[in-house]
Amino acid sequence: MVVVHSLMPALGTKASDFSLSDLDGRVVSLKDYEKKPLLILFICNHCPYVLHIASKLSFLEDSAKKNGISCVAINSNNIIERPEDSPEKMGLFAKKYKFEFPYLFDSTQEVAKAFRAECTPDFFLYDKSHNLYYRGQMDSSRPGSKEEVTGKDLLDAFSSLSKGESPPKNQKPSIGCNIKWFPQKTC
């Protein structure tokens, strides 16, 4: 496990288009959320940082919905290196943690690269025009810390966005396991 920080793309960056299958084979794309705020979570099934917050993700989704925000989770890990992140296991993970949001598999890793996702978990909140409003940590709790998982940073961003306020000024990078990238081909 390599621990990394999220890259923190510039606020206002447009969301990249995506078209990925959910666990039932239904194709989900950015266009499905046209003129709607959207939280995109890059997660996986095995990462200790994701497992640390997994039981709170359905609460996070409920809070997002109350603020008019939709949620989509994307797993971009190399399943050859991490078979526990396969689509079949994603279904079990989603069921265990009661996900109602689509959990999508990025088999080519092109979506993660387009969003500049680096770690799991990595959070990207977009306004209704799909301009980046918040990116970074859910809260400051980490595996092994005594700090409770509350989602405070994201919940504050949800509230600010729903009120039409400017993005929160103090946005901190997410910290987690690196995305398990496919090996780079060399000539």
Order of alpha helices (4+ residues) and beta strands (2+ residues): beta-beta-beta-beta-alpha-alpha-beta-alpha-beta-alpha-beta-beta-beta-alpha-beta
